[in-house]
Amino acid sequence: MRILITGGTGLIGRRLCKALLAEGHELTVLSRNPASVPLKCGAGVHALASLAEWHPALGFDAVINLAGEPIVDKRWSAQRKRALWDSRVTLTGELVRRITAAERKPSVLLSGSAVGYYGNCGDVMLDETADAGTGFAAELCKAWEDAARGAEKLGVRVCLLRTAPVLSNDGGLLGRMLPPFKLGLGARLGDGKQWMSWVHIEDYAAMVLRLLRDEQAHGPYNMAAPNPVTNAEFTAALAAALHRPAFFVAPAALLKLAMGERASLLLEGQRALPGKMEAMQQRFVFPTLADALRNVI
């Protein structure tokens, strides 16, 4: 297949490129730094510097849309919120317009989203039928998904990837958490009762490949392991995997003061379950957090 990937130079994109190249697919990655694409994504991977370069005669069999500015790295000023919106919702809308103009349309669009779609739901177990939540992150995810669904009117099969935090030894969530935890400075966040969905990067890649191939797959998918944990449990498991203590607590009030509105990403959570994936009998290589951390660390 000829596949276009946005966000292909990121943590998830790089792993997907490796898996797709191993299967013999021809890849093109959208990147603001096209010269870096072969180094980050693999020799022979083509690059587009902008979607304007996707002219109607250029055909792709599939599109995987993973683009998006990091959501937790900077305070959510009005300017930052606009950047987050444009890198997800606006870009996805432009992607659908390019699909509309294409002489040969892709058969499938796999488009990013996040479990933050559900907002803060406490202990409620969430499958893909749950409603969208409230708050900026949830509204961003819903608008992102709505933009992608525009391709369905063109006869394109659309899968929405409601992604949990991805565990990898190459950055991402653990890239930020490991340095303090290795020093014995790991901390529970707030009361630690908020749920944390998560997924090992190898299981994530396997699910994407499954959705790419399965012509019956469509709609939203919780891209998460089947065993979410609370923040307190995650903190204890990571400390144990590193053979370090984790006695500290980061008070909710302090996190809100330091981070502003984006502290909700740490203090609120989702108990998201991969209901549709399990119905497809998808096998998880790393179904428990202990399994995943043992492998990654």
Secondary structure, 3 states (H helix, E strand, C coil): CEEEEECCCCHHHHHHHHHHHHCCCEEEEECCCHHHHHHHHCCCCEEECCHHHCCCCCCCCEEEECCCCCCCCCCCCHHHHHHHHHHHHHHHHHHHHHHHHCCCCCCEEEEEEEHHHHCCCCCCEECCCCCCCCCHHHHHHHHHHHHHHHHHHHCCEEEEEEECCEECCCCHHHHHHHHHHHCCCCEEECCCCCEECCEEHHHHHHHHHHHHHCCCCCEEEEECCCCCEEHHHHHHHHHHHHCCCCCEEECHHHHHHHHHHHHHHHHCCCEECCHHHHHCCCCCCCCCHHHHHHHHC
